[in-house]
């Protein structure tokens, strides 16, 4: 596979802060804020073709102690999406080749995203796929603001 050099789209390089994350179920058209109305997270694309993404739900509660109970651990996990790997660009698509992830079923896969940049805002749209949180087929739209 021919990989586009990241510097062929230097506007993508750097660190981005999550502003919104909405999910639309393909069967029903139902749109939700899966991680709440003010999710938090960061996305990074490096000139070395490496990337990482971490997203957390709005309002996550700290466990009562350093070591979470099983229920606290489940709640924390359900409000998390995180992965890292390499990436390549082809036109308006960026492909994340996942080396490590919060959900082992994503490790070793390629997640394709469509993207566009408007000024300091990065729009990322997933392709229709089964959501690892709900199990339903959906499309997610994530808006990111440039930090660096």
Kinemage of the C-alpha trace (Angstrom):
@kinemage 1
@onewidth
@group {chain A} dominant
@subgroup {mainchain}
@vectorlist {calphas} color= white
{ca unk a 1} P 0.000 0.000 0.000
{ca unk a 2} L 1.279 3.472 -0.846
{ca unk a 3} L 1.218 5.743 2.158
{ca unk a 4} L 0.703 9.455 1.713
{ca unk a 5} L 3.351 11.431 3.523
{ca unk a 6} L 1.879 13.327 6.471
{ca unk a 7} L 3.499 16.480 5.146
{ca unk a 8} L 1.271 16.147 2.075
{ca unk a 9} L -1.411 17.448 4.444
{ca unk a 10} L 0.554 19.336 7.115
{ca unk a 11} L -2.667 20.862 8.465
{ca unk a 12} L -3.490 17.468 10.042
{ca unk a 13} L -0.258 17.276 12.048
{ca unk a 14} L -0.294 18.176 15.725
{ca unk a 15} L -2.526 17.884 18.769
{ca unk a 16} L -6.292 18.322 18.675
{ca unk a 17} L -8.725 18.715 21.616
{ca unk a 18} L -12.157 17.093 21.447
{ca unk a 19} L -15.117 19.496 21.311
{ca unk a 20} L -18.009 17.177 20.471
{ca unk a 21} L -18.748 13.531 19.754
{ca unk a 22} L -22.128 12.529 18.324
{ca unk a 23} L -23.270 9.134 17.127
{ca unk a 24} L -26.086 8.413 14.671
{ca unk a 25} L -27.550 4.930 14.451
{ca unk a 26} L -27.828 3.965 10.775
{ca unk a 27} L -31.035 1.935 11.216
{ca unk a 28} L -33.048 4.548 13.116
{ca unk a 29} L -31.288 7.885 12.529
{ca unk a 30} L -31.262 8.386 16.308
{ca unk a 31} L -28.452 10.783 17.255
{ca unk a 32} L -26.920 10.671 20.723
{ca unk a 33} L -24.060 12.193 22.661
{ca unk a 34} L -22.677 8.825 23.674
{ca unk a 35} L -20.060 10.405 25.982
{ca unk a 36} L -22.267 13.283 27.172
{ca unk a 37} L -22.546 16.864 25.983
{ca unk a 38} L -19.005 17.845 26.991
{ca unk a 39} L -16.743 14.847 26.362
{ca unk a 40} L -13.008 15.307 26.763
{ca unk a 41} L -10.133 13.950 24.756
{ca unk a 42} L -7.098 14.438 22.574
{ca unk a 43} L -6.026 13.305 19.131
{ca unk a 44} L -2.442 13.497 17.892
{ca unk a 45} L -0.924 13.027 14.432
{ca unk a 46} L 2.873 13.042 14.214
{ca unk a 47} L 5.214 13.536 11.279
{ca unk a 48} L 6.521 10.026 12.062
{ca unk a 49} L 3.172 8.479 10.977
{ca unk a 50} L 2.240 7.720 14.606
{ca unk a 51} L -1.061 8.738 16.188
{ca unk a 52} L -3.035 8.377 19.383
{ca unk a 53} L -6.609 9.118 20.424
{ca unk a 54} L -8.114 9.218 23.897
{ca unk a 55} L -11.733 10.131 24.601
{ca unk a 56} L -13.527 10.130 27.933
{ca unk a 57} L -17.145 10.707 28.839
{ca unk a 58} L -18.304 13.902 30.485
{ca unk a 59} L -18.784 13.622 34.234
{ca unk a 60} L -16.768 10.475 34.905
{ca unk a 61} L -16.576 9.882 38.653
{ca unk a 62} L -13.320 9.124 40.388
{ca unk a 63} L -13.376 5.847 42.313
{ca unk a 64} L -13.762 6.067 46.092
{ca unk a 65} L -10.261 4.614 46.527
{ca unk a 66} L -7.138 4.288 44.397
{ca unk a 67} L -8.216 0.783 43.388
{ca unk a 68} L -11.707 0.921 41.829
{ca unk a 69} L -14.382 -1.570 42.782
{ca unk a 70} L -15.564 -3.834 39.979
{ca unk a 71} L -18.620 -1.594 39.424
{ca unk a 72} L -16.480 1.565 39.388
{ca unk a 73} L -14.089 -0.104 36.945
{ca unk a 74} L -16.998 -0.950 34.597
{ca unk a 75} L -18.285 2.634 34.738
{ca unk a 76} L -14.818 4.022 33.993
{ca unk a 77} L -14.304 1.583 31.105
{ca unk a 78} L -17.721 2.407 29.601
{ca unk a 79} L -16.728 6.072 29.437
{ca unk a 80} L -13.413 5.498 27.651
{ca unk a 81} L -12.147 5.064 24.112
{ca unk a 82} L -8.405 5.023 23.584
{ca unk a 83} L -5.992 3.695 21.012
{ca unk a 84} L -2.625 4.304 19.352
{ca unk a 85} L -0.838 3.168 16.233
{ca unk a 86} L 0.295 4.348 12.850
{ca unk a 87} L -1.691 6.170 10.203
{ca unk a 88} L -1.742 6.958 6.528
{ca unk a 89} L -3.726 9.396 4.419
{ca unk a 90} L -5.508 8.852 1.097
{ca unk a 91} L -7.475 11.853 -0.144
{ca unk a 92} L -10.054 12.753 2.489
{ca unk a 93} L -9.495 9.528 4.464
{ca unk a 94} L -7.114 8.866 7.308
{ca unk a 95} L -6.586 5.229 8.238
{ca unk a 96} L -5.651 4.408 11.826
{ca unk a 97} L -3.683 1.140 12.006
{ca unk a 98} L -4.227 0.222 15.644
{ca unk a 99} L -1.353 -1.312 17.616
{ca unk a 100} L -2.891 -1.000 21.099
{ca unk a 101} L -6.408 -0.116 22.260
{ca unk a 102} L -8.769 0.100 25.233
{ca unk a 103} L -10.867 -2.628 23.612
{ca unk a 104} L -8.700 -5.511 22.454
{ca unk a 105} L -11.099 -6.227 19.572
{ca unk a 106} L -9.759 -3.070 17.846
{ca unk a 107} L -6.081 -3.996 18.283
{ca unk a 108} L -4.637 -5.083 14.942
{ca unk a 109} L -7.473 -3.508 12.933
{ca unk a 110} L -7.587 -0.502 10.631
{ca unk a 111} L -10.176 2.150 11.438
{ca unk a 112} L -10.973 4.402 8.468
{ca unk a 113} L -12.083 7.965 9.091
{ca unk a 114} L -13.100 10.725 6.704
{ca unk a 115} L -11.725 14.124 7.604
{ca unk a 116} L -11.804 17.764 6.645
{ca unk a 117} L -10.157 20.779 8.179
{ca unk a 118} L -11.801 24.198 8.405
{ca unk a 119} L -9.364 26.679 9.900
{ca unk a 120} L -8.488 25.312 13.343
{ca unk a 121} L -11.331 22.760 13.392
{ca unk a 122} L -10.892 19.108 12.392
{ca unk a 123} L -14.056 17.204 11.432
{ca unk a 124} L -13.733 13.417 11.673
{ca unk a 125} L -16.511 11.084 10.514
{ca unk a 126} L -16.390 7.322 10.943
{ca unk a 127} L -17.623 4.943 8.283
{ca unk a 128} L -20.765 2.974 9.174
{ca unk a 129} L -19.707 0.264 11.612
{ca unk a 130} L -20.844 -1.563 14.701
{ca unk a 131} L -20.296 0.648 17.734
{ca unk a 132} L -18.097 -1.023 20.385
{ca unk a 133} L -20.146 0.566 23.195
{ca unk a 134} L -23.743 0.045 22.019
{ca unk a 135} L -23.314 -2.800 19.512
{ca unk a 136} L -25.505 -0.931 16.979
{ca unk a 137} L -24.322 0.098 13.524
{ca unk a 138} L -23.669 3.809 13.504
{ca unk a 139} L -21.684 6.733 12.154
{ca unk a 140} L -19.883 9.015 14.591
{ca unk a 141} L -18.912 12.642 14.053
{ca unk a 142} L -16.146 14.151 16.139
{ca unk a 143} L -15.124 17.805 16.143
{ca unk a 144} L -11.640 18.735 17.316
{ca unk a 145} L -9.947 22.113 17.903
{ca unk a 146} L -6.261 22.546 17.128
{ca unk a 147} L -3.989 22.921 20.153
{ca unk a 148} L -0.614 22.839 18.368
